[in-house]
Amino acid sequence: MKRMLFAMIQFPWPPDNGQKVVSFNDLKSLSKVFEIDVISYIDPINSPRINEYLRELHKRLPDVYFINPVKHQILRGDLLIDKILPFVSGVFHKNPYVVSRYRNPAYIQITNRTLSEKKYDILYIDALNPSYILSEIKSLHQYGLIIIYRMHDAVYETLAAYSIGLGINPTSFATRLDHFISVSYERQLWKRVDFILPVTRQLGDLVVGQMPDLKPKIIYLPVSIELLEQPQKTHDTMQHVLYVGTVHFPPNHLGLKWFLRECWPLVLEKFPKATLDIVGRGGNILLPVHPSVRVHEYTDDLEAFYQTADVFIVPLFAGSGIRLKILEAMNHGLPVISTRTGYAGLELEEKRDIYVADTPSAFAKYICDLFASPVKRETLSSNGRNFVATHHNINNAMNTIEDLLSRLQGG
């Protein structure tokens, strides 16, 4: 069995955001054919519960060994220390902000020590954030590692779309500068690694479209989701909308502001008793909101929200990876309404699996249609669950991993 060092940013428990869930499910699949050690970060707010988290992961991923994670500010953090200084450093060293922000000497030290003490066949770079270690590993060539890059998104694509919505201001200037740096950095990373495992076919096509000679490196690894039992609703009225996501993530913030300003008033005109639950870190930046909107800070248990909701929304206009929140909502039996950017990369069929709208009137109309029609809600819910079961089951992921293993062995 080949040995893999899995370098990630966020310690994958609790599974409270999309990147963690993708990484957790990747580890679950990969550990069936690889022996895996994991290097990661943990946010100071979560570090007091690390022993509890490790026990939980040991039960769920018994064949994966987690090296004690490095404490590092992941959530929000101090404006100067955790945002401005990493950005300036990134500009100086030509590293994207999402890379420079996570550069940590302790993480580098552990990576170097681990590689020197154990023999690994593969270095797995999980997302763009920890890719900086490739330039920090002493004598990287001497280890004879095969380097795999798990491509969660194309950061420069997200930055390009996000900067458009910012107008003309200092944040927009910084975003455009970061976009310029990211274009060069990501292309160099693609060339440097041996294999690229995108979370969507669309990302793989993006790489090949820009650098056709990299096509042999691309192996699409679908995100696997464990299908839940058929969910049971816990209420009778049907006027509850749910949004889940990190609110202070800039594209999410802009999308929610658009929805609250342009769409939600149209819904309330027809359904004045409707409610909207917004769940995620940083929700306070939306305040004040209409009394029908309930803003909830971070929770690692979303079950109650999924059970009482009737419609799930994804108002997003920037992003290039996979919106795992859509798959999670569908898995919980919720009909989903999204912008076209919001569901990009998922091979969903519009009007069958998901409703798609980019204008306030169309978005609001779909919500109202679902409120008014139990049949439409049930149909969209059923089709969404079938999509998850068909396209994102663990067997699909295992087929890809077997292909990868064959290539690694020269078969």
C-alpha positions in Angstrom: 0.0 0.0 0.0 1.4 3.4 -1.0 1.9 6.0 1.7 0.5 9.5 1.3 1.2 12.7 3.2 -2.0 14.7 3.0 -1.4 18.5 3.5 -4.6 20.4 4.2 -5.5 23.7 5.9 -8.6 23.0 8.0 -8.7 20.1 10.4 -11.7 18.2 9.0 -13.9 18.1 12.1 -16.5 19.3 12.8 -17.8 19.2 9.2 -19.1 22.7 9.4 -18.1 24.0 5.9 -17.8 22.8 2.4 -14.0 22.5 2.2 -13.9 20.4 5.3 -16.7 18.1 4.1 -15.0 17.6 0.7 -11.7 16.8 2.4 -13.3 14.4 5.0 -15.0 12.4 2.2 -11.8 12.4 0.1 -9.9 11.0 3.1 -12.6 8.4 3.6 -12.3 7.2 0.0 -8.5 7.5 -0.4 -7.8 5.6 2.9 -9.3 2.5 1.3 -6.2 2.2 -1.0 -3.6 4.5 0.6 -1.9 4.7 4.0 -2.4 8.4 5.0 -0.9 10.8 7.4 -2.5 14.3 7.7 -1.0 17.7 8.4 -3.5 20.5 9.1 -4.4 23.7 11.0 -6.9 24.2 13.7 -8.4 27.5 14.6 -7.8 28.7 18.2 -11.5 28.8 18.8 -11.7 25.0 18.1 -8.4 23.9 19.7 -9.7 23.3 23.2 -11.9 20.5 21.8 -9.1 18.9 19.8 -9.0 15.6 21.8 -12.8 15.3 21.3 -12.4 15.9 17.5 -9.6 13.4 17.2 -11.6 10.7 18.9 -14.5 11.4 16.6 -12.3 11.2 13.5 -10.7 8.0 14.7 -14.1 6.4 14.8 -15.0 7.6 11.4 -11.6 7.4 9.7 -9.8 4.7 11.6 -7.1 4.1 8.9 -6.1 7.8 8.8 -3.4 9.2 11.2 -3.8 12.8 12.1 -0.6 14.6 13.2 -1.4 17.1 15.9 -2.7 20.1 14.0 -1.0 23.5 14.0 -2.9 26.3 15.8 -3.5 29.0 13.3 -6.1 31.8 12.9 -8.5 30.5 10.2 -11.7 32.4 11.0 -11.8 36.1 10.5 -9.0 37.2 12.7 -7.3 40.5 13.3 -7.5 43.0 10.5 -3.8 44.0 10.6 -2.1 40.7 11.6 -4.3 38.2 9.8 -5.3 40.2 6.8 -3.3 43.3 5.8 0.1 41.9 6.6 -0.4 38.6 4.8 -1.7 40.5 1.8 1.3 42.8 1.7 3.6 39.8 2.2 1.8 38.0 -0.6 2.2 40.9 -3.0 5.9 41.0 -2.2 6.5 37.3 -2.6 3.9 37.0 -5.5 1.7 34.6 -3.6 -2.1 34.9 -3.6 -3.7 36.1 -0.3 -5.3 32.7 0.4 -1.8 31.2 0.3 0.2 33.9 2.1 -2.4 34.1 4.9 -1.8 30.4 5.8 2.0 30.4 5.6 3.1 29.2 9.1 6.6 28.3 10.2 5.3 25.6 12.5 3.4 23.9 9.6 6.6 24.1 7.4 8.7 22.6 10.2 6.3 19.7 10.8 6.1 19.0 7.0 9.9 18.9 6.7 10.4 16.8 9.8 7.7 14.3 8.8 9.1 13.9 5.3 12.6 13.3 6.7 11.4 10.7 9.3 9.1 8.7 7.1 9.1 7.4 3.6 6.1 8.7 1.5 5.2 8.0 -2.1 2.7 10.8 -2.5 2.4 14.4 -1.3 -1.3 15.4 -1.6 -1.9 19.2 -1.6 -5.5 19.6 -0.6 -6.6 23.0 -2.2 -4.5 26.0 -3.1 -4.0 27.3 0.5 -1.2 24.8 1.6 0.6 24.8 -1.8 3.2 27.1 -0.4 5.0 24.2 1.2 6.2 23.0 -2.2 8.7 26.0 -2.0 9.5 25.4 1.6 10.3 21.6 1.7 14.1 21.2 1.9 15.5 19.2 -1.0 12.0 18.2 -2.3 13.5 16.4 -5.2 15.4 13.9 -3.0 12.2 12.4 -1.7 11.0 11.2 -5.1 7.4 12.2 -4.3 4.5 12.1 -6.7 2.7 15.4 -6.1 -1.1 15.5 -6.4 -3.1 18.7 -6.3 -6.7 18.5 -5.2 -8.2 21.5 -7.1 -11.2 22.8 -5.1 -11.5 25.9 -7.3 -9.7 28.4 -9.5 -9.1 31.3 -7.1 -8.3 33.8 -9.8 -11.7 33.1 -11.5 -13.5 33.8 -8.2 -11.5 37.0 -7.7 -12.2 38.2 -11.2 -16.0 37.8 -10.7 -15.9 39.2 -7.2 -14.0 42.3 -8.1 -16.7 43.3 -10.7 -19.3 43.5 -7.9 -17.2 45.8 -5.7 -17.1 48.9 -7.9 -14.2 51.3 -7.5 -12.7 51.3 -4.0 -9.6 50.1 -2.2 -10.9 46.6 -1.7 -11.6 46.4 -5.4 -8.0 47.5 -6.2 -6.6 44.9 -3.8 -8.8 42.2 -5.2 -7.7 43.0 -8.8 -4.0 42.9 -7.7 -4.6 39.6 -6.0 -6.3 38.3 -9.1 -3.2 39.2 -11.2 -0.9 37.4 -8.8 -3.2 34.4 -8.6 -3.3 33.8 -12.4 0.5 33.4 -12.6 0.7 31.4 -9.3 -2.0 28.9 -10.1 -0.7 28.2 -13.6 2.8 27.6 -12.2 1.3 25.2 -9.6 -0.5 23.3 -12.3 2.7 22.8 -14.2 4.6 21.8 -11.1 2.4 18.9 -9.9 2.1 15.4 -11.3 -1.7 15.1 -11.2 -4.6 17.5 -10.8 -7.8 16.2 -9.2 -10.5 18.8 -9.8 -13.7 18.7 -7.8 -15.7 19.4 -11.0 -15.2 18.6 -14.7 -15.6 22.3 -15.4 -12.4 23.0 -13.4 -10.5 20.4 -15.4 -11.8 21.9 -18.6 -10.6 25.3 -17.4 -7.1 24.0 -16.9 -7.0 22.2 -20.3 -8.5 25.3 -22.0 -5.6 27.4 -20.9 -2.8 24.8 -20.9 -3.8 22.0 -23.3 -0.6 20.0 -22.7 -1.7 19.4 -19.1 -4.6 17.3 -20.1 -2.9 14.0 -19.2 -2.6 15.3 -15.6 -6.3 15.8 -15.1 -8.3 13.1 -13.3 -11.8 14.2 -12.3 -12.5 13.1 -8.7 -16.2 13.6 -7.8 -17.1 14.6 -4.3 -18.7 11.7 -2.6 -21.8 12.2 -0.3 -23.2 9.6 2.0 -27.0 9.5 1.2 -29.2 10.2 4.2 -32.4 8.4 5.0 -35.5 10.1 3.6 -35.9 13.2 5.8 -39.1 13.9 7.7 -40.5 17.4 8.0 -41.2 18.7 11.5 -43.9 21.3 10.7 -47.0 22.0 8.7 -46.6 25.5 7.3 -44.6 25.9 4.2 -43.0 29.3 4.2 -39.4 28.8 5.5 -36.3 29.6 3.4 -32.8 28.6 4.5 -29.3 29.8 3.6 -26.2 28.1 5.0 -22.7 29.4 4.4 -19.8 31.5 5.8 -21.4 34.9 5.6 -18.3 37.0 5.9 -16.7 35.2 2.8 -16.9 38.2 0.4 -18.8 36.5 -2.5 -21.4 35.1 -0.1 -21.8 38.4 1.6 -22.4 40.2 -1.7 -24.9 37.6 -2.8 -26.8 37.7 0.4 -27.0 41.5 0.3 -28.4 41.3 -3.2 -31.0 38.7 -2.1 -32.1 40.7 1.0 -32.3 44.0 -0.9 -33.8 42.8 -4.3 -35.5 39.5 -3.9 -36.8 39.0 -0.3 -39.2 42.0 -0.4 -40.8 40.5 -3.5 -41.4 37.2 -1.6 -42.9 39.0 1.3 -45.4 40.8 -0.9 -47.0 37.5 -1.7 -46.2 35.6 1.5 -45.9 38.1 4.4 -45.5 35.3 6.9 -42.4 33.9 5.2 -39.2 33.6 7.2 -35.6 33.3 6.1 -32.9 31.7 8.3 -29.3 32.7 7.5 -26.9 30.3 9.2 -23.1 30.8 9.2 -20.1 32.6 10.7 -20.1 36.4 10.3 -23.8 36.8 9.9 -23.8 39.9 12.1 -22.3 42.0 9.2 -25.8 41.8 7.6 -27.5 43.5 10.5 -29.9 45.2 10.8 -32.4 43.0 8.8 -36.1 42.7 8.3 -37.9 41.0 11.3 -38.7 38.1 9.0 -35.0 37.4 8.6 -33.3 35.4 11.4 -29.5 35.6 11.5 -27.8 32.7 13.3 -24.1 32.6 14.1 -22.0 29.5 13.7 -23.4 26.1 14.6 -21.9 22.7 14.0 -25.3 21.0 14.0 -27.6 22.1 11.1 -30.1 19.3 11.4 -32.9 21.4 13.0 -32.6 24.0 10.3 -32.7 21.4 7.5 -35.8 19.8 9.0 -37.8 23.0 9.3 -36.8 24.6 6.0 -38.8 24.2 2.8 -36.6 26.0 0.3 -32.8 26.4 0.1 -31.2 29.3 -1.6 -27.7 29.9 -3.2 -27.5 33.6 -4.3 -23.9 33.6 -5.5 -22.3 35.5 -8.3 -18.6 34.6 -7.9 -17.0 31.3 -7.4 -15.4 28.5 -9.5 -15.4 25.4 -7.3 -18.2 23.2 -6.1 -21.0 24.4 -3.9 -21.2 21.5 -1.5 -24.0 23.3 0.3 -26.2 22.4 -2.7 -25.5 18.7 -2.4 -26.0 18.8 1.4 -29.4 20.6 1.0 -30.5 18.1 -1.7 -29.3 15.2 0.5 -31.6 16.6 3.2 -34.5 16.7 0.8 -34.7 20.4 0.2 -35.5 21.9 -3.2 -32.8 24.3 -4.2 -32.9 27.7 -6.0 -29.6 29.1 -7.2 -28.0 31.6 -9.4 -26.3 30.1 -12.5 -22.8 30.8 -10.9 -24.0 29.3 -7.7 -24.4 25.8 -9.1 -21.7 26.0 -11.8 -19.7 22.8 -11.9 -22.5 20.5 -10.8 -24.0 18.5 -13.6 -27.6 19.4 -12.6 -30.4 19.8 -15.1 -32.2 23.1 -14.6 -36.0 22.9 -13.8 -35.6 19.1 -13.2 -33.0 19.0 -10.4 -32.7 22.7 -9.5 -34.3 26.0 -10.2 -31.9 28.7 -11.5 -32.5 32.4 -11.6 -30.2 35.4 -12.0 -32.8 38.2 -11.6 -34.6 39.2 -8.5 -38.1 38.7 -10.0 -37.3 35.2 -11.3 -35.6 34.2 -8.0 -38.5 35.4 -5.9 -41.0 33.8 -8.3 -39.4 30.4 -7.9 -39.6 30.7 -4.1 -43.2 31.7 -4.2 -44.0 28.9 -6.7 -42.5 26.3 -4.3 -44.3 27.8 -1.3 -47.6 27.5 -3.2 -47.1 24.0 -4.7 -46.4 20.9 -2.5 -46.1 18.9 -5.7 -43.4 21.1 -7.1 -41.5 21.0 -3.8 -41.7 17.2 -3.6 -40.7 16.8 -7.3 -37.6 19.0 -7.0 -36.7 17.5 -3.7 -36.9 13.9 -5.1 -35.0 14.8 -8.2 -32.2 16.5 -6.2 -31.8 13.5 -3.9 -31.7 11.2 -6.9 -28.9 13.3 -8.4 -26.8 13.1 -5.3 -27.3 9.3 -5.1 -26.4 8.8 -8.8 -23.6 11.3 -9.3 -21.9 11.7 -5.9 -21.9 8.2 -4.4 -18.7 6.7 -3.0 -18.5 4.2 -5.8 -17.9 6.9 -8.4 -15.1 8.3 -6.3 -13.6 4.9 -5.8 -13.5 4.3 -9.6 -11.5 7.4 -10.0 -9.1 6.5 -7.2 -8.6 3.0 -8.7 -7.7 4.8 -12.0 -5.3 7.0 -10.1 -3.7 4.1 -8.4 -3.3 2.3 -11.7 -1.5 5.3 -13.2 0.8 5.6 -10.1 1.8 2.0 -10.6 2.3 2.5 -14.3 -0.5 0.2 -15.2 
